[in-house]
Each structure stands twice: as C-alpha cells, then as structure tokens.
Amino acid sequence: MDTLANLALGFGVALSPFTLMLAVIGCFLGTIIGALPGLGPSNGVAILIPITFTLGLDATSALVLMTSVYYGAMYGGRISSILLNIPGDEPALMTTLDGYPMAKAGRAGDALVLSGVASFVGALLATIGLMFLAPLLARIAYLFGPSEYFALYLLAFCTLGGIASKNQAKAAIASCIGLGIAMIGLDNFSGQPRLTFGSLHLMDGVDFLVAIVGLFAVAEVFFFIESHGKNTSIGVKFERVTVPVRDIIASAWTMLRASVVGFIAGVLPGAGASLGSFLAYMSEKSIAGPKGGFGEGAPRGVAAPEAGNNAAAGGALVPMLTLGVPGSGTTAVLLALLMTLNITPGPTLFAEKPDVVWGLIASLLIANFVLLAMNVPLVRLFVRVLQVPPWVLLPGVTMISFVGIYSLSGSYFDLLMMIGFGVLGWALRKLDVPTVPIILGILLGNHMEDSLRRAMVISGGDWMHLFSSPIAVGLWVAAILGFVAPMFLRPLLRRPQAITD
C-alpha cells in the first residue's frame, strides 16, 4: 500500500502540465540524439545538462527532463543500427545483427516498429521493477558502514569500465586519472591544498559538470570533425511504415524474457545496457536454436536486444538512486546532475525527497507511453535527422556546451578547463581509453576517500576492518569477479559477426 500511495504522490508531480511537457520534450530530443551514430545517451545527457541550469529548473524538473532524454536515447539508438548498420550507441550493437538484414530485405519499417515495441516492453517492465525493488534496496543500504561503502565504491570502479573497454589495464588507468582529478582542491580533513599548483581557481576542486561536458560533448565534437565527412546518408531504402502484428505476437515471450535478463544486468553496478543487450540476444539465440534464423534478419533477433538494453537502462537507475553508485555511464552523468542540485542519492533519498524520487518514477512510466506513441508515427521524422549535415549539427552542440557552462559558473577558467577536458577526451578516444571511469573517479573519489578514512579512524588504523562484515566481504569478492569476468566476456561482445556464424 505504501508503494501505491507513493506512486500516487509521484503522479501528482508528474502530471503537472510543466513536468509533462518536459517529459515529452526530453523523449523527443533523446530519440533524436540516440538516432545520431556515436552520440548515445551519455553524450546526449551531458550535452543537455547545462540547459537545466540555464532554464533554472528545480531538482524534480531537471531530473525528469534528463531521464526522459536517457530513455529516449535508448529507444533512438536502434534507428541508425537498423538503417545504417551503425549502432547509435554500444548497447544497440546487437540490434545490427538482425535489424540491418531485415532492412536490406525491404522490412526497415517493420524492424523499426518492432524494435520500438520491444523497447517499450523492456523499459516499462524495468520502471515497474525500479518502483518495487528500489525502496527495498534502500532499506538494506542502512546496513552499510564506511567499510561497506568503500567496498561498494571499489566494486563500481572494478566493473563500470570493464565491459566498455578493450582491456582492464586501460580501464584501471582511466579510473586512476579520475581519482587523481578528484584529489585536486582542499583536503576535506586537513584543509591543505592538493595538486592546485598555487592556482586559486583549483582550490575548490574540479567541477564535475565541466569535466563531463568536456570529456563527452566537446570531445565528441572533435572526434566527429576528424572522423566524418560533410554529409550523412541512409544506408538502405526506407519506404512505408507498417505495424508487424504477427511478428510482435510471435516475439511477445522473447520480449518478456529479455526484459528480465536486461533488468538484472542493469541492477548490477557497472554491467549496464551493453551486457543486458548481449545476454538477452544470446539467451534467445540459444532458445531458438540453429533454425531460428538469428543473424539473417530474424524478428526475435531485433526484439531481444532492444528489450534487454532498455530494461537494463531502467535497472541501472536502481543502484544510482538507492546506493549513490551509478549502474552505467549515463547514470554516472545523472549522478553528477543530482549532486550539483544538492541532492545526495542513497538510502535516505526515498525518505527525505519522496516527491523527487516518485515524481521521477511516475514520469518514466508516462515517458514510456510517450515514446511508444512517438516511435511509430514519427519514425520518418527521426530518420530525416540522420541526414542533417555535421556543419549544422556541430556548431549547435558546441554553442550549447559553452553557453551552459558559462551560465552556471560565470568563469572563463571553467571554459578553458572544459576545452582542456575535451582535448583529453579526444586523445583518450584515440588511445581507446574509456572516459566513463574518469567521470566515476571524479564523482566518487572524495566519497571513497572519506569512507576509507572513516573506516581507519573507527578501527584505529586496522586495515582488516575493511573486511569486517559479510556484506563487505561479498562486495570485495564481487569487485574481483567484476574486474576479471570481462576478460572472458569481451571477446564475445567485441566480435558480433562470430555470433551469427
């Protein structure tokens, strides 16, 4: 009954005209961002975060807008995967295996509609799971002390960069860079300046929004200029849009199974939508067997990864809201947004800010239906976005980044630092070093250090105190497994063509 009462409170917030308008706008912008190859939800949310401060949105409105963009981008990633054979983001990689063959066979419209329905099922079930699981996990989080939180942060660092990077060494280097940047500024315990090099601008540390916009948005502009030509083009002929009722009915159980698999993968800190999409596709491929036609344009091969990655996107919000640990790269960006708004995610969030949390959950439920309504009749419009020339798109992205950051801080130094992070992000992309662990290090570095110091103060300097509870030991074991497991999973994730053989 408490859940229903809280949900009623959430709908009271979400159904206000202004909040509803933000959800619709976020869904529309997110779908367009997801459709553009390479941008993805992380970059999209990072690009649009400054707008929330420019518009002066409160915490609930800002979070509703950004999570609607997040969900919309997860929907939109399938468009370029199916039409161009280029994943809009990494979770959409598995959609290319059967989506593009369907498009080449003249069923591009069917594939887009089917994937939209599968995305709706996955995201809706994940939001319902978030509604029931998050409060329960928040109660369990009260058992956490400094040792448990330190192990939890370690788990996040060990797992978040694993699936997305080609080797663990580069993910570890990226995490260390992020932790090093987090140390810049005044020490929380002694008040001594660290790594400021005498600059007054660095005394307060590095603003994580400056780092995020630089590493994601500005770096993406640099990378896009270097790697793309002046125009884009659709890879297959796109004709009429129909609703493939027979394929939707035949894929119903596939969508349900994939949603469960994806949600579980999303709840695991660091696993994210990539693993959810992969596991959902592989489990359905094994169920279908050799006669399932996976890799040759099978409708179930489109429905499974789309339901899986959208369910994982919803699942990733669970650890972010209840534990303050992001479950994916995009939720790491959302975590930065919450901290900037002076909202600390964790077990007390549901009790202290119920209007924010339940307003968000209700808005996500509404956003799913909005996205379903958009993704069938407006498919042609979203497809046309793929034909926008970069010389129009890139100046807009750059302008939003600069105006947003300057309106937030009013400091030219932050603009220079943002450009510096953009160059760093571009260089790391060239070296194939993941940037998400850097963001995670900047976000959680100080919290991780504080937890370690508190644990040492409580224990009188005894390092064994870090392993003093079953929860802490379990998290240490999970962290080690999370660091090692991608070494075995990565060859399968990085060679999608081999999967279809």
Secondary structure, DSSP 8 states (H G I E B T S, - for coil): -HHHHHHHHHHHHHTSHHHHHHHHHHHHHHHHHHHSTTTHHHHHHHHHHHHHHHTT--HHHHHHHHHHHHHHHHHHHHHHHHHHS--SSGGGGGGHHHHHHHIIIIIHHHHHHHHHHHHHHHHHHHHHHHHHHHHHHHHHGGG--HHHHHHHHHHHHHHHTTTTSS-HHHHHHHHHHHHHHHT-EE-TTT--EES-TT-GGGTT---HHHHHIIIIIIHHHHHHHHH--S----SS--------HHHHHHTHHHHHHHHHHHHHHHHSTTTHHHHHHHHHHHHHHHHH-GGG-TTTT-HHHHHHHHHHHHHHHHHTHHHHHHHS--SSHHHHHHHHHHHHTT---STTHHHH-HHHHHHHHHHHHHHHHHHHHHHTTTHHHHHHHTTS-HHHHHHHHHHHHHHHHHHHH--HHHHHHHHHHHHHHHHHHHTT--SHHHHHHHHHHHHHHHHHHHHHHHHTS-GGGGG-SHHHHHHHHHHHHHHHTHHHHHHHHH-HHHHH-
